[in-house]
Amino acid sequence: MTTVHQACYQILREQGLTTFFGNPGSNELPFLKNFPKDFRYILGLQEAVVVGMADGYAQATGRPGFVNLHSAAGTGNAMGALTNAWNSHTPLVVTAGQQVRAMIGVEALLANVDSASLPRPLVKWSCEPACAQDVPLALSRAIHTAAAPAPGPVYVSVPYDDWSKEAGPGFEHLAERTVQSAGALSSNALTMLVSVLDGARNPVMVVGPDVDANLANGDAVTLAEKLAMPVWMAPSAPRCSFPTTHASFQGLLPASISGISRLLEGHDLILVVGAPVFRYHQYEPGDYLPAGARLISITCDINEAARAPMGDAIVADVGLALAALSKNVHSTRRPPPAPRATPAPTEVSGALTTERVFDILNDIAPHDAIYVNEATSTINALWQRLRMTEQGSYYFAAAGGLGFGLPAAVGVQLAKPERRVIGVIGDGSANYGIQALWTAAQYDIPAIFIIMKNGTYGALRWFAGVLEAENVPGLDVPGLDFCALAEGYGVDAVNARSSEELASALRKALGSKKPMLIEVDLQSA
């Protein structure tokens, strides 16, 4: 007899989901028993950290990540992290253990009441199979649904007595299935886009995270160069989809209606590729489009296409669309766009400022370093100064949910052992995922964590000024010792108060094969 347990592990193995991220409870133990030697289990000390690590891992590998949570309580702890995964189009297969079927109706302890509804609307699909024999099919469906455009998290709740039941006939077909999406531009759409781009007087391109996720940064560069287009990153970008050192790169768009229109003024065509139109934040009303401009977006997500307040949208595979456009448009005779102003270098000596930290990173970090950012008050300085030229060089919390940075840095480093991952983390946000340090230490994951310590929630202080909110409590976080915290979790740590100390610590960390935390005492520029 083949059990549901055996059938599901066969499906996971054939589909390549052999790395688990989890924090188990009693309901999950029957699923994890006799854990296969060709699988690996990455333990996180809290469920939001578990999902954050899986999020970074899945984004960096481009394949679904597998998460195992503990019933309703564990799912609840993970919900904040799911908001980031949902908004970044991260394919995650999230499973949770349920009470035995005979105990769900009486709502026994650890029963996940209405389990399929619990994670919505932060998942593409969720279910609790109607019977044990449906579990393999539900798992197979979850894997393919998570990976299909637009990718995203899915959720399956499994009563723990199901694992020992007989799988039933036909399960063997599930392991070998493939589901592919043929999302190329139609010939009519391609002809229209080429005609519009070739005929534009002054086009501009805005690129979003799905360009980088589809390994299409090079095609974006080719398209921009052939049409002499300036290129902006979409607001609040969770990935970097264009080399920041390229002459066409203009920087990061602000997350406001009027701010975007002001910067795009004078362009008759705005091509948005792989980004929502647009992910606004602070409320600064104005015209959605500058006068005389037409907007066309290409997205993998029908929801993003439908909810946009302006412009035309084409739902297609972002990578295939960019490849086709870069090949078929005609080179223009327009002069290339004027490059953005280069920020002046900072003073080598003296107090450490945000700008100086990024200059040191540029000088010392490898050219293919991967940055995971959760120092939200430093975003503008980061995009102005940090050199990011390689595919997959940057990750940020797509929904702005704190707790992403530390765990995601661990997950990305686990996925990309050949590159060095540097997490740039604010001292306020670090506390939301500090438990990830333990996982990095236990599994020898050599991520580098730079804690930007200024003793306050910097982004909130900025917003307090924007919103004219005076005398607000709870904006400062004094008395934190991140070196002591890191050492308590088993991670080497050092405090840096000067450029020389930071440079020395960074070189030491890059020369090590173990994780390291660098606490940077920041001063205002």
Steps between C-alpha positions, in 0.01 A plus 500: 500500500625846409405752765405863448827584674705301250306628200545865601873468556526340156318800349721746687815318393407487131397866501827607664357621833751330727588797722248561778475815711306445817432521869314181589233431759333179602263501201797501261698213650319220309583676173867541595561149634763290323625817332680396178875540488485675162283777648618778732308679774588862582369581846390851588417605854181688408256459213535849349874436482433163336291657225751785456784251446291300255400821323862600441593145399216468249563840345871428462452151352196590288329181617225436756611497863349254744378613843367291787306688772322397817121510464311828552742655752802452278311623196392809692859576597599474133228721353706819501774326303244368253409859406851550367499168313161579346611842377835379368345214299700246700397139433459332840329174587391548860377194687358485851415208725138461603345307789381146425177504301293359789597799718458794260123528548521527879773763458752313710824670597715571192206463261528746212137614475404594142860440398461578131367849579768591754781613264276676247537741324877460526513177299407411142323182607437317825331176599460222749448176304160337549658162572842347544509367144472858370817618676747404220283672239469812718878514547560459127247771420659729757847464345382580148270781611777669701733502199246601234474868400462709700703295750410518867446310825245221537382318813408139580375385842533124561348309795787311653329160495482521118869425454472135601198427278519321166568739213258339259545431126657741252727700731808398299389718208513813716873484568597524131254770391613831352288811460628767265373846413534619140486870575682650201369815335254433222609611153243779506616625841865486395430688175305765689765549767786521250306756296419711805855487635659575163260791448540658843664841514638471853434159661597400853510156661410407857619154605375295794597189695363247253767602249771383738294196602484396135876547446420770244721789616721464194205528263383810688844654441491414129153650458597818684816543293330442164232759578723740699253477790562617852415225749348531847449233762137467605417652842575292810680249276567168674763399241750679274418445132748734331870567565525802728826602330350510148482842337126457432416430865325791668431361847201392707160658441329643810191322630261789442256596225620854447866408549495242220312729259746780567804286421346348187381833361595559138488134397235408245525125569553326835578128470465318832638147506464251785359740759165609641372831365591634753561393860439831674564570868485853633187685384604782269208544260533627147457387142572131455671574169682808375322688224534343157640169625379153413576210735527133400588233753611140459431281803464133587221580747141553384418656838771763456382564145135536596541725803726759337330842498633596157664374183474187288626164626617179337516182709794293379823333602721797590825332395371383163340838433821693568702259286260542208488879531877540529543292185230663287511873573714715273796698629427870530714795398407688815790589728527288815337639814702720727644293785387579851719710721764300683502561875819646638724259689487518876783589736718198570563598861258610767164376617314230309204622301258295291667626184844408626387147583382449142822645360700251708282215377565609142875507563532166677208267418527267199353632175239224509401549865132458579338762721193436711368831628282575798638834609197685372619851584812451285328390177565818302867506592532132416357542149710810439830347608504121502643325196269218389578363155439126511175307467341429838699759696232653721201398713262712707170438679244537222214591734712701740442245776784508750674176587597412142862610488688277746317177410504572125875559511540152650273347237667676208847401622385140533377515139810675364805358680727617216423868573520704821182636649508822701194595699463873567260506792363784713528468877122530529411240237774256609300405808214362290716214367798482733448124553635441147849550643467166679420321174797664326729384780364146522525434126823699438328735255758776444270799455626837621259713703569873520281659766451871431468621858355845555276427800174591328238391247643727233227448242234581758679819597495604134128420476432693818630805323304430181177446695567788738461258789678655794575350844445139391613235752686182419734625225831434678663164580792575734705252700539226238826303490501302176847361558377337821185377329699350212748329728209356699375337182850375410597761239830690514442874533694825508411865554624757246517870592727621219569440133818313586321270743221427253740429214704268722191315624361463149826354369507255790141396433565450127800285584297276729279206418272571794230761560602830653313804634643851481326757719558843344459806720350754261506875522298742290663631185 
